[in-house]
Amino acid sequence: MSIRPSADSSAAPPARPTKNDMPTLVALHEAELAARDLYRIAVDSNVVADEDASAVVKLMVEHHRAYGQALAGLIGKLATNEADAAIVDAHKAAFASTSQFAGAANALENDLALRHTNAIGVLEGTEGAALVASIVITESRHAVITAELNGATSLDALLSTEVAK
């Protein structure tokens, strides 16, 4: 008796996002646009006085804009090109506050890193998984930077245990 793997187990995963991938990718697209909008609020509110830190916050606007565009390109006509209102509403007051900005930005970046990390495990198409994996890298870097802006100095404080799990 010979044991052969089923045809399904030897098939390569699809490159393009599948129908099952679309809700996840749309949600991530809208989350990225929410982050872009929140960082714009911070820039417009001048919540970061330090010139170098302000330049970093402006760069974060561009990172989230670019990731929103990349996800929109991947999902095509399903892209809403709208920010996730719940994310914006939950953070907009803090992103306009000098005293609350860094903590709120750190919470947002850790949440986004976790969302994207979790998405990698459920995406079927390799193009979507690869794009989301590349976003995780930047979200994680943003989380460390925002933790530092929030006054963190220890490694434990700089690295979120929730994302690291």
N, C-alpha and C positions, 0 to 999 in steps of 0.2 A: 504494500500500500504506500503510495506516495502522498506526501502532504504538501500541497501548494498553497501559497497565500491567495486569498481572494483577490479578484481584480481591483476591488476598491482599496485594499490596503497597499497596493503597489502604485496606485495612481498618484501623480504629483498634485499638490494642492493648486487650486486655480490662482492665476496671477491677479486677475481683475477682482475687485470686490464682488461678493455674491449678494443676492437679494437679502440674505440674513445679516450681512455686514452693514447694510445701509443705515438702519436706525442708530447703530453705534457711531458710525462715521458722521452722520448728521448731528448727533448730540455733541460730539467732539468739536465739530466745525462751529457750532453755536457757542460752545464754551470758550473757544479761542477768540471769537469775536467779542464775547463778554469781557474777557481779560484785556483785549485791546482797548475796549471802551473804558474800562476801569482805569487803566494806566493813562489814558487820555485825560480823564478827570483829574488824576493826580498831577499831570503836567500842567493842565490849565489852571489848577488851584495852587500851583507853586508850593506843594507840600514838602518838597525836598530842597533845602536851601543850598547845600553843598553842590558846587558846580559839577564835580566829577560824578557824584551820585545822581544828580539830575540828568546828566548825559546817559547814564546807565538806564534810568527809568524811561527815557525817550527811546532808547534802544529796545527795551522790553515792549513798548508799543509796536515797534516795527516787527519784532519777532512774532508776536501774537497775530499781527495782521498777515504776515507772510504765511504762517501756519494755517490761518483761516482760509487764505487763498489756495494754498496747496490742497487742503481737504476739499474745498469747493471744486477744484479741478478734478479731483478723484471721483467725487460723487455726482458731478454734472448737474443735471436739471433738478435733482433733489436738494441741492444747496439752497437754503433759505436766505443766506446772506444777512441773517439777523442774529443779533446777540441773544444769548439765553437770558431772558428777562429776570428769572429767579436769581441767577448768579449776580447780575448787575444790582438788583434791588437789595440783595443781602449784604453787599459790600460798598455801595456807592458813597454812603456817608463817611465811612472810615477812609476811603481813598481820597476824600476831600479834606481830611483832617491831618494836620501835621503830626499830632501826637498818636494817631491811630494807624496811619498809613503803613508803616513798616510791618507791624504785626498782621494787619489785614492782608497785605501783599504776600507775606510769608505763608499765611493760612491758605490763600488762593493758590499759590504755586505748589504747595504740598498737595492740595486737593487735586489740582490738574495733573500733577505727576502720577498720583495714585489712580485717577480716572484713566489716564492713557496706559499705564502699566496694566491695569485690569483689562482694558480693551484688547491688548495684544493677545491675551489668552483666549479670547472668543472670536477674533476675526479669522475668517476662513481664507480670504484672498491675501496673497503674499505682498502685493503692492500696498494695500492698506496697512498691513501689519508692519511693513518696513517703514512707511511714512510715520506711523504713530510711534514706532520705536525711536525714530530720529527726533521726534518732538519730545519724548520722555527725557532725552539727554539734556535738552535746553531747559525744560521745566525744572529738572533737578538742579541745574546750575542756578537758575533763577531763585530756587528755594534757598540755596546756600547764601546767595547774595542778599536776599531779603531778610534772612535770619541775621546776617551780619549788620544790616542796616537797622535791625531791631535791637541791636546790642548784644547779640549772642557771641560768645567767645569760645565756649567749650565745644568739642567735637560732637558730643551728645546733643547739644542744643542746636548745632548747625545742621545736623542730619536728622530728618524726621524718622522716628522709629516706625511709624505707620507705613511709609513708603518703602522702607528698607525690608519689611517683612515679606 
